[in-house]
Amino acid sequence: MARVGVLTSGGDCPGLNAVIRAVVRRGERHWGDSLVGFHDGWEGVIGGRWQDLDVEAMRGYLSRGGTMLGTSRVHPWMADDGDGIGHGEGEGSGLKRARATLDDLALDALIVIGGEGSLATAYRAHVEGLVPVVGVPKTIDNDVPCTEQTFGFDTAVSIATDAIDRLHTTAESHDRVMVVEVMGRHVGHIATWAGMAGGATVTLVPEHPFDIDRVADIVRARHERGRYASIVVVAEGARPMPGTMEVAEPEVDRFGHRRLGGIGQAVADELEHRTGFDTRVTVLGHVQRGGTPTALDRVLSSRYGVAAIDAVHDDGLGDMVALQAGVITRVPLAEVMGHLKGVDDRLWDTANALFEARLYGHPLAGDGSASLDPGGDL
């Protein structure tokens, strides 16, 4: 029997409620735990805003997107600007207030559900003695290392693939090039998977800078073959090779994150200028985060939730639950810090091999900077 807190931090994601539900059901019914949920991530810890969680409170949440607890990107180590939270780094009243809340609640552990930034904060809270922590990897980007898949990723890919399927028909109706911008700040997992699944002509990802002239060549060649509709998938963090295309440097928000978005429009403008073909852009944006999680994400979230509360009782404090070889296991949070998981080279090679076999017999770029037309007959 333990007293355990739960919070969701960072961007929202399909499957968050399923994790919370699994933690509560397993914790209450199997371990006899008392559970509390903090509102709006660490903001709730700092501000003392929390609620009791029990099985009855979680009814109906398995299939709901978003998070019933709310989320934010605030953390206790942000310097004060008068409200105890503030911006930047430092130890002010935000940290003191967070410690006071946790001491008052006498928590034995805190389960933090978040992406790489949230897990870094969780690790800091653990090693600095703020509260013992268990991490659960959450992000639609699928960039958390040491786990094969984060929950929310499958839903995001499914949404992006459905959008690409729909854009194929309108592109064919008007003989257009359609550029689809998907999420992917530092990595191109969503773009690669959705591009392959949706039969995109070109997929551009952050891991491999692209040459816009080469992209224009492949689109032009399709038209010469009588294929007048092309789909170009672009991850929001994709960037051109130096000197090939001018792109404005993104602004930085108060959390130090680049405000991405706009690369899809830039690529569309350049393609239309270089090819003369009518080109339109669709930015999927936050629609990829919202709505009902897929069955796969509901199951994965539930497995993570059960494993997280079990870790509290089984010498797993300071660990993150992870999926490895199809099995839910645990890895030290220390091993997760400091790096991101990019698109696997073997998957990238497969995407490029599909392109080569279907069209030219050679990759678009010698460095593998784009995976092209894995389903070019769509």
Long-range contacts (C-beta under 8 A, 24 or more apart in sequence): 1-31, 1-32, 1-33, 1-34, 2-27, 2-31, 2-33, 2-34, 2-108, 2-109, 2-312, 2-313, 3-33, 3-34, 3-35, 3-36, 3-105, 3-106, 3-107, 3-108, 4-33, 4-34, 4-35, 4-36, 4-107, 4-108, 4-109, 4-110, 4-111, 4-309, 4-312, 5-35, 5-36, 5-37, 5-38, 5-45, 5-50, 5-102, 5-105, 5-107, 5-109, 5-110, 5-111, 5-131, 6-35, 6-36, 6-37, 6-38, 6-53, 6-69, 6-110, 6-111, 6-113, 7-37, 7-38, 7-41, 7-42, 7-44, 7-45, 7-69, 7-110, 7-111, 7-112, 7-113, 8-41, 8-67, 8-69, 8-70, 8-71, 8-113, 8-114, 8-138, 9-41, 9-42, 9-71, 9-72, 9-73, 9-75, 9-112, 9-113, 9-114, 9-117, 9-118, 9-121, 9-122, 10-41, 10-71, 10-73, 10-114, 10-115, 10-117, 10-118, 10-138, 10-139, 11-71, 11-115, 11-139, 11-140, 11-289, 12-65, 12-66, 12-67, 12-71, 12-289, 12-290, 13-67, 13-138, 13-139, 13-140, 13-151, 13-152, 13-289, 14-65, 14-140, 14-151, 14-152, 14-155, 14-156, 14-289, 14-290, 14-291, 14-292, 14-293, 14-294, 14-297, 15-138, 15-151, 15-152, 15-155, 15-293, 15-297, 15-298, 15-300, 15-301, 16-65, 16-66, 16-67, 16-71, 16-113, 16-138, 16-152, 16-301, 17-58, 17-61, 17-62, 17-64, 17-65, 17-66, 17-67, 17-68, 18-61, 18-62, 18-151, 18-293, 18-297, 18-298, 18-301, 18-302, 18-305, 19-113, 19-136, 19-138, 19-151, 19-301, 19-302, 19-304, 19-305, 19-308, 20-53, 20-58, 20-61, 20-67, 20-68, 20-69, 20-113, 20-305, 21-58, 21-61, 21-62, 21-302, 21-305, 22-301, 22-302, 22-303, 22-304, 22-305, 22-306, 22-309, 23-111, 23-305, 23-306, 23-308, 23-309, 24-53, 24-54, 24-55, 24-57, 24-58, 25-55, 25-58, 26-305, 26-306, 26-309, 26-310, 27-309, 27-312, 28-54, 28-55, 29-55, 31-309, 31-312, 31-313, 33-309, 33-312, 36-105, 36-107, 37-68, 37-69, 38-69, 39-69, 39-70, 40-69, 40-70, 40-71, 40-72, 40-74, 41-69, 41-70, 41-71, 41-72, 41-73, 41-74, 41-75, 41-114, 41-118, 42-72, 42-74, 42-75, 42-76, 42-98, 42-121, 43-72, 43-74, 43-85, 44-69, 44-70, 45-76, 45-98, 45-101, 45-102, 46-74, 46-76, 46-84, 46-85, 46-94, 46-97, 46-98, 46-101, 47-84, 47-97, 47-101, 48-97, 48-100, 48-101, 48-104, 50-101, 50-105, 62-298, 62-302, 63-292, 63-293, 63-298, 64-292, 65-155, 65-289, 65-290, 65-291, 65-292, 65-293, 66-290, 73-117, 73-255, 75-121, 76-121, 76-125, 76-130, 77-121, 77-124, 87-254, 95-130, 98-130, 99-130, 102-130, 102-131, 107-131, 108-132, 108-312, 109-133, 109-134, 109-312, 109-317, 110-134, 111-135, 111-136, 111-308, 111-309, 111-312, 112-136, 113-138, 114-138, 114-139, 115-139, 115-141, 115-143, 115-144, 115-150, 116-143, 116-144, 116-336, 116-340, 117-255, 119-144, 119-320, 119-333, 119-336, 119-337, 120-337, 122-333, 123-318, 123-333, 123-334, 123-336, 123-337, 126-317, 126-318, 126-333, 127-318, 132-317, 132-318, 133-317, 133-318, 133-333, 134-308, 134-311, 134-312, 134-316, 134-317, 134-318, 134-319, 134-320, 134-321, 135-308, 135-319, 135-320, 135-321, 135-333, 135-336, 136-304, 136-305, 136-308, 136-320, 136-321, 137-304, 137-320, 137-321, 137-322, 137-336, 140-183, 140-190, 140-288, 140-289, 141-183, 141-184, 141-185, 141-186, 141-187, 141-189, 141-190, 142-187, 142-189, 142-190, 142-341, 143-186, 143-187, 143-189, 143-340, 143-341, 143-342, 144-320, 144-336, 144-340, 144-341, 145-335, 145-336, 145-339, 145-340, 145-341, 146-320, 146-322, 146-324, 146-331, 146-335, 146-336, 146-341, 147-320, 147-322, 147-323, 147-324, 147-331, 147-341, 148-322, 148-323, 148-324, 148-325, 148-326, 149-300, 149-323, 151-293, 151-297, 151-300, 151-301, 151-304, 152-289, 152-293, 152-297, 153-189, 153-190, 153-297, 154-294, 154-296, 154-297, 154-300, 155-288, 155-291, 155-292, 155-293, 155-294, 155-297, 156-182, 156-183, 156-190, 156-288, 156-289, 157-189, 157-190, 157-193, 157-194, 157-197, 158-294, 159-284, 159-287, 159-288, 159-291, 160-190, 160-191, 160-194, 160-198, 160-233, 160-284, 160-288, 161-193, 161-194, 161-197, 161-198, 163-198, 163-282, 163-284, 164-194, 164-195, 164-197, 164-198, 164-199, 164-200, 164-231, 164-233, 165-198, 167-231, 167-282, 168-198, 168-199, 168-229, 168-231, 168-378, 171-229, 171-230, 171-231, 172-228, 172-229, 174-229, 174-278, 175-228, 175-229, 175-277, 175-278, 176-229, 176-277, 176-278, 176-279, 176-280, 177-219, 177-229, 177-230, 177-231, 177-232, 177-268, 177-271, 177-272, 177-275, 177-277, 177-278, 177-279, 177-280, 178-229, 178-230, 178-231, 178-232, 178-279, 178-280, 178-281, 178-282, 179-232, 179-234, 179-264, 179-265, 179-267, 179-268, 179-271, 179-279, 179-280, 179-281, 179-282, 180-231, 180-232, 180-233, 180-234, 180-264, 180-281, 180-282, 180-284, 181-234, 181-235, 181-236, 181-261, 181-263, 181-264, 181-265, 181-281, 181-282, 181-283, 181-284, 181-285, 182-233, 182-234, 182-235, 182-236, 182-284, 182-288, 183-235, 183-236, 183-284, 183-285, 183-288, 183-289, 184-235, 184-236, 184-237, 184-238, 185-236, 185-237, 185-257, 185-258, 185-260, 186-237, 186-340, 186-342, 187-235, 187-237, 187-340, 187-341, 187-342, 187-343, 188-235, 188-237, 188-238, 188-342, 188-343, 189-343, 190-235, 190-288, 191-233, 191-234, 191-235, 191-238, 192-343, 192-347, 192-348, 192-351, 192-371, 194-233, 195-233, 195-351, 195-371, 195-374, 196-350, 196-351, 196-354, 196-371, 196-374, 196-375, 198-231, 198-233, 198-375, 198-378, 199-231, 199-373, 199-374, 199-375, 199-376, 199-377, 199-378, 200-231, 200-232, 200-233, 200-373, 200-374, 200-375, 201-230, 201-231, 201-232, 201-372, 201-373, 201-376, 202-230, 202-231, 202-232, 202-233, 202-364, 202-370, 202-371, 202-372, 202-373, 203-232, 203-233, 203-234, 203-351, 203-370, 203-371, 203-372, 204-232, 204-233, 204-234, 204-235, 204-238, 204-267, 204-369, 204-370, 205-235, 205-237, 205-238, 205-343, 205-371, 206-235, 206-237, 206-238, 206-239, 207-342, 207-343, 207-348, 208-348, 208-365, 208-367, 208-368, 208-369, 208-370, 209-238, 209-239, 209-240, 209-241, 209-242, 209-369, 210-238, 210-239, 210-240, 210-241, 210-244, 210-365, 210-369, 210-370, 211-240, 211-241, 211-244, 211-365, 211-369, 212-240, 212-244, 212-245, 212-267, 212-270, 212-271, 212-274, 213-244, 213-274, 214-364, 214-365, 214-369, 214-370, 215-267, 215-271, 215-364, 215-370, 216-270, 216-271, 216-274, 216-275, 217-364, 218-359, 218-364, 218-372, 218-373, 219-271, 219-275, 219-277, 220-275, 220-277, 221-359, 221-360, 222-373, 222-376, 223-275, 223-277, 227-376, 232-267, 232-268, 232-271, 234-263, 234-264, 234-267, 235-263, 236-260, 236-261, 236-263, 236-264, 237-263, 238-263, 239-263, 241-369, 245-270, 261-285, 303-328, 304-328
